[in-house]
Amino acid sequence: MNTIIIATDYSPAATNALQYAANLASIVKADLVLFNSYHLSPHAANGLVSPTAIEQMIDHNKSDLQKLADETAKKYGLKVSGVSKTSDTIGELAQYVADHNADLVVMGMETNLIEYELFGNTTTAAIKRLNCPVLVVPSDVPFKGIQKILYAYEHTCLDQDNHLDLMKEIARKFAAELQVFHVDTKAKAGAAVAVEDEMISAVDILLEDVDHSYSVIGSSKIGEGIVKGVEAFQADLLVMVPHKTGFLESLLKGSNTRSMTLKTRVPLLVLPNANMN
């Protein structure tokens, strides 16, 4: 991993995500890029503010971003740069990721004391648009290292070229325990299910260079099964791969809301799938 991009809007959630990303970068020896999309005020966008004043606002934002980059570099001993844009957040971010071959994008997500939304509008858009791994960090989850990684496995979610390299690199760098977890929607809810030999054979090839274990649980709803898996394993990081026929939709199936919610606080690493629609 060479380059980690942290999308920041200076909010508490973004600040926490920056701290998480900086700690991660210091361990994996990666450079950090602070990416900010600066939105002009409605008055400025509608031409009610002079071009000179607009330029001053943009320069002020760039200065603030550079100051944050310098402070982060000094605190964590990293190479940190800042990139400021003035248009569509996800569109500009996607272009920057493509142009600079970024290895990971980190985003913060607001939470409350009861639950947090796993997929907000911006996060959903990022997962769909960015052709690189995306790490979503809940605002109330500080970096405490990564000792246990739970990979929610579904064989239909992997294209033939996806070797889960980033997940394996993190597991090795942190000497983390990696568990391959599968939700069996046909088994009795809550029941521990035997791991099929076919699953073991397929995953062992992908993960031959890292130690790993297996676990399967029965649940009619994938999202609820994943929650149980995270809690049972006490995971520090949840890893998923989008489904080519509708990753988000498959998780939301049977829910009355537009977003799956988890009571368990855990960062989510979404690995890209070239076959996703």
C-alpha positions as CSV (number, residue, x, y, z in Angstrom):
1,M,0.0,0.0,0.0
2,N,1.6,3.3,-1.1
3,T,-1.1,6.0,-1.1
4,I,-4.1,6.4,1.2
5,I,-6.6,9.2,0.5
6,I,-8.7,10.6,3.3
7,A,-11.8,12.5,2.3
8,T,-12.3,15.3,4.7
9,D,-14.9,18.1,5.2
10,Y,-13.4,19.1,8.6
11,S,-16.3,17.5,10.4
12,P,-15.9,15.5,13.7
13,A,-16.5,12.3,11.7
14,A,-13.8,13.3,9.1
15,T,-11.4,14.3,11.9
16,N,-11.7,10.8,13.5
17,A,-11.3,9.1,10.1
18,L,-8.2,11.2,9.5
19,Q,-6.7,10.0,12.8
20,Y,-7.6,6.4,11.9
21,A,-6.1,6.8,8.4
22,A,-2.9,8.4,9.7
23,N,-2.3,5.6,12.2
24,L,-3.0,3.1,9.5
25,A,-0.6,4.9,7.1
26,S,2.2,5.0,9.7
27,I,2.0,1.2,10.2
28,V,1.8,0.2,6.5
29,K,4.3,2.9,5.5
30,A,2.0,4.7,3.1
31,D,1.7,8.4,2.0
32,L,-1.4,10.3,3.0
33,V,-3.5,12.6,0.8
34,L,-6.1,14.9,2.4
35,F,-8.9,15.4,-0.2
36,N,-11.4,18.2,0.3
37,S,-14.2,19.3,-2.1
38,Y,-14.9,22.9,-1.3
39,H,-18.5,23.9,-2.0
40,L,-19.1,27.6,-2.8
41,S,-21.9,29.3,-1.0
42,P,-25.2,29.7,-3.0
43,H,-24.5,33.5,-3.3
44,A,-21.0,32.8,-4.8
45,A,-22.3,30.0,-7.1
46,N,-25.1,32.3,-8.4
47,G,-22.6,35.1,-9.2
48,L,-23.6,37.4,-6.4
49,V,-20.0,37.4,-5.0
50,S,-17.2,39.0,-7.0
51,P,-14.6,36.8,-8.7
52,T,-11.9,38.2,-6.4
53,A,-13.9,37.3,-3.3
54,I,-14.5,33.8,-4.6
55,E,-10.8,33.3,-5.3
56,Q,-10.0,34.5,-1.7
57,M,-12.4,31.9,-0.3
58,I,-10.9,29.1,-2.4
59,D,-7.4,30.2,-1.4
60,H,-8.4,30.3,2.3
61,N,-9.7,26.8,2.1
62,K,-6.5,25.5,0.4
63,S,-4.5,27.2,3.2
64,D,-6.6,25.5,5.9
65,L,-6.1,22.1,4.2
66,Q,-2.4,22.6,3.8
67,K,-2.2,23.6,7.5
68,L,-4.0,20.4,8.4
69,A,-1.7,18.4,6.2
70,D,1.4,19.9,7.8
71,E,0.1,19.2,11.3
72,T,-0.7,15.6,10.4
73,A,2.7,15.0,8.8
74,K,4.5,16.4,11.9
75,K,2.3,14.4,14.4
76,Y,2.5,11.0,12.7
77,G,5.8,11.3,10.8
78,L,4.2,10.9,7.4
79,K,4.4,12.4,4.0
80,V,1.1,14.2,3.7
81,S,-0.3,16.4,0.9
82,G,-3.6,18.2,0.4
83,V,-5.9,18.4,-2.6
84,S,-8.7,20.9,-2.8
85,K,-11.5,20.8,-5.4
86,T,-14.5,23.0,-6.0
87,S,-16.9,20.7,-7.7
88,D,-18.8,17.4,-7.2
89,T,-17.2,15.5,-4.3
90,I,-17.5,11.9,-5.6
91,G,-16.8,12.8,-9.2
92,E,-13.6,14.7,-8.4
93,L,-12.5,12.0,-5.9
94,A,-13.1,9.3,-8.5
95,Q,-11.0,11.1,-11.0
96,Y,-8.2,11.7,-8.6
97,V,-8.2,8.1,-7.5
98,A,-8.0,7.0,-11.2
99,D,-5.3,9.5,-12.1
100,H,-3.0,8.7,-9.1
101,N,-3.7,5.0,-8.8
102,A,-4.6,5.3,-5.1
103,D,-4.6,2.2,-2.9
104,L,-7.3,3.1,-0.4
105,V,-9.9,5.8,0.3
106,V,-10.9,6.5,3.9
107,M,-14.2,8.2,4.7
108,G,-15.8,9.0,8.1
109,M,-19.4,8.4,9.0
110,E,-21.5,10.2,11.6
111,T,-23.0,7.9,14.3
112,N,-25.1,8.3,17.4
113,L,-25.2,6.3,20.7
114,I,-27.6,3.7,19.5
115,E,-26.8,2.8,15.9
116,Y,-25.2,4.1,12.8
117,E,-26.1,3.8,9.1
118,L,-23.7,1.6,7.3
119,F,-24.4,3.1,4.0
120,G,-25.2,6.8,3.7
121,N,-25.7,8.6,0.4
122,T,-22.1,9.8,0.0
123,T,-20.6,6.5,1.1
124,T,-22.9,4.5,-1.2
125,A,-21.9,6.7,-4.1
126,A,-18.2,6.3,-3.3
127,I,-18.5,2.5,-3.1
128,K,-20.2,2.5,-6.5
129,R,-18.0,5.0,-8.3
130,L,-14.5,4.4,-6.9
131,N,-12.5,1.7,-8.5
132,C,-10.4,1.1,-5.3
133,P,-11.0,-0.1,-1.8
134,V,-13.0,2.2,0.5
135,L,-12.7,2.2,4.3
136,V,-15.7,3.6,6.2
137,V,-14.9,4.6,9.8
138,P,-17.7,5.4,12.3
139,S,-17.2,8.7,14.0
140,D,-17.1,7.2,17.5
141,V,-14.5,4.5,16.7
142,P,-11.0,5.6,17.5
143,F,-8.0,3.7,16.1
144,K,-7.0,1.0,18.5
145,G,-5.1,-1.3,16.2
146,I,-6.5,-4.2,14.1
147,Q,-6.3,-7.5,15.9
148,K,-9.3,-9.3,14.4
149,I,-10.5,-9.1,10.8
150,L,-13.9,-10.6,9.7
151,Y,-14.2,-11.2,6.0
152,A,-17.9,-11.7,5.1
153,Y,-17.5,-14.2,2.3
154,E,-19.8,-14.9,-0.6
155,H,-18.3,-16.8,-3.5
156,T,-20.5,-15.0,-6.1
157,C,-19.1,-11.6,-5.1
158,L,-15.6,-12.3,-6.3
159,D,-14.3,-11.9,-9.8
160,Q,-11.5,-14.2,-10.9
161,D,-8.8,-11.5,-10.6
162,N,-9.7,-10.4,-7.0
163,H,-7.1,-11.8,-4.7
164,L,-8.1,-9.7,-1.7
165,D,-4.6,-8.3,-1.6
166,L,-5.3,-5.2,0.6
167,M,-7.1,-7.3,3.2
168,K,-4.2,-9.7,3.3
169,E,-1.6,-6.9,3.5
170,I,-3.4,-5.4,6.5
171,A,-3.7,-8.8,8.2
172,R,0.0,-9.3,7.8
173,K,1.1,-5.8,8.9
174,F,-1.0,-6.0,12.0
175,A,-0.5,-9.8,12.6
176,A,-4.3,-9.9,12.8
177,E,-6.5,-12.9,13.2
178,L,-8.5,-13.4,10.0
179,Q,-11.8,-15.2,10.0
180,V,-13.8,-16.0,6.9
181,F,-17.4,-15.7,7.7
182,H,-20.4,-16.8,5.7
183,V,-24.2,-16.3,6.2
184,D,-26.2,-19.3,5.2
185,T,-29.7,-17.9,4.4
186,K,-31.2,-21.4,4.2
187,A,-30.1,-22.6,7.6
188,K,-32.0,-22.1,10.8
189,A,-31.5,-18.6,12.3
190,G,-28.7,-18.3,14.8
191,A,-27.5,-21.9,14.2
192,A,-23.8,-22.6,13.7
193,V,-23.4,-24.3,10.3
194,A,-20.7,-26.7,9.2
195,V,-18.3,-25.1,6.7
196,E,-18.6,-26.8,3.3
197,D,-15.5,-28.3,1.8
198,E,-16.1,-26.4,-1.4
199,M,-15.9,-23.1,0.4
200,I,-12.8,-24.1,2.2
201,S,-11.1,-25.2,-1.0
202,A,-12.0,-22.0,-2.8
203,V,-10.9,-19.6,0.0
204,D,-7.7,-21.5,0.9
205,I,-6.4,-20.8,-2.6
206,L,-7.1,-17.0,-2.2
207,L,-5.7,-16.9,1.3
208,E,-2.9,-19.4,1.0
209,D,-0.3,-16.8,2.2
210,V,-2.2,-15.7,5.4
211,D,-3.5,-17.7,8.4
212,H,-7.3,-17.8,8.6
213,S,-10.2,-19.6,10.1
214,Y,-13.8,-20.2,9.1
215,S,-17.3,-19.6,10.6
216,V,-20.8,-20.0,9.2
217,I,-24.1,-18.9,10.7
218,G,-27.7,-19.3,9.7
219,S,-29.8,-16.2,9.1
220,S,-32.6,-15.4,6.6
221,K,-31.2,-11.8,6.4
222,I,-27.6,-11.3,5.4
223,G,-27.3,-8.0,7.3
224,E,-28.5,-9.5,10.6
225,G,-26.2,-12.5,10.1
226,I,-23.2,-10.2,9.6
227,V,-24.1,-8.3,12.8
228,K,-24.0,-11.5,14.7
229,G,-20.7,-12.5,13.1
230,V,-19.1,-9.2,14.0
231,E,-20.3,-9.4,17.6
232,A,-19.4,-13.1,18.1
233,F,-15.8,-12.6,16.7
234,Q,-15.4,-9.2,18.3
235,A,-14.0,-8.0,15.0
236,D,-12.0,-4.8,14.7
237,L,-12.5,-4.6,10.9
238,L,-15.3,-5.9,8.7
239,V,-14.4,-6.7,5.1
240,M,-16.9,-7.1,2.3
241,V,-16.9,-7.3,-1.6
242,P,-19.8,-5.8,-3.5
243,H,-22.1,-8.2,-5.3
244,K,-22.1,-8.0,-9.1
245,T,-25.9,-8.1,-9.2
246,G,-26.6,-5.6,-6.5
247,F,-24.5,-5.5,-3.3
248,L,-26.5,-2.8,-1.5
249,E,-29.8,-4.1,-2.6
250,S,-29.0,-7.7,-1.3
251,L,-28.2,-6.3,2.1
252,L,-31.3,-4.1,2.3
253,K,-33.7,-6.9,1.2
254,G,-36.5,-7.3,3.7
255,S,-35.7,-4.0,5.5
256,N,-38.2,-1.1,5.8
257,T,-35.4,1.4,5.6
258,R,-33.1,2.4,2.8
259,S,-30.0,1.6,4.8
260,M,-28.8,-1.3,6.8
261,T,-28.0,-0.4,10.4
262,L,-25.5,-2.0,12.8
263,K,-25.5,-1.6,16.5
264,T,-21.9,-2.9,16.5
265,R,-19.3,-0.2,16.0
266,V,-16.7,-1.5,13.5
267,P,-15.0,0.1,10.5
268,L,-15.9,-1.4,7.1
269,L,-13.5,-2.1,4.3
270,V,-15.2,-2.5,1.0
271,L,-13.0,-4.1,-1.7
272,P,-13.8,-3.4,-5.4
273,N,-15.4,-5.9,-7.7
274,A,-14.8,-5.5,-11.4
275,N,-18.0,-7.4,-12.1
276,M,-20.3,-5.1,-10.1
277,N,-23.0,-3.4,-12.1
